Amino acid sequence: MKTNSRFIKSVIDAAEKNETVLPWTRGARRAAFIAKRQAPIKRKTA
């Protein structure tokens, strides 16, 4: 049972250290992405 609790503790520690930035998180990066997506499409004229 000791190895199991040690494993769970290491998994929890690793999860707390994870700082991956996901695209749907709030902030300036998300606002810039939404503005870019909503901008009108520029088309080339021939």
Secondary structure, 3 states (H helix, E strand, C coil): CHHHHHHHHHHHHHHHHCCCCCCCCCCHHHHHHHHHHHCCCCCCCC
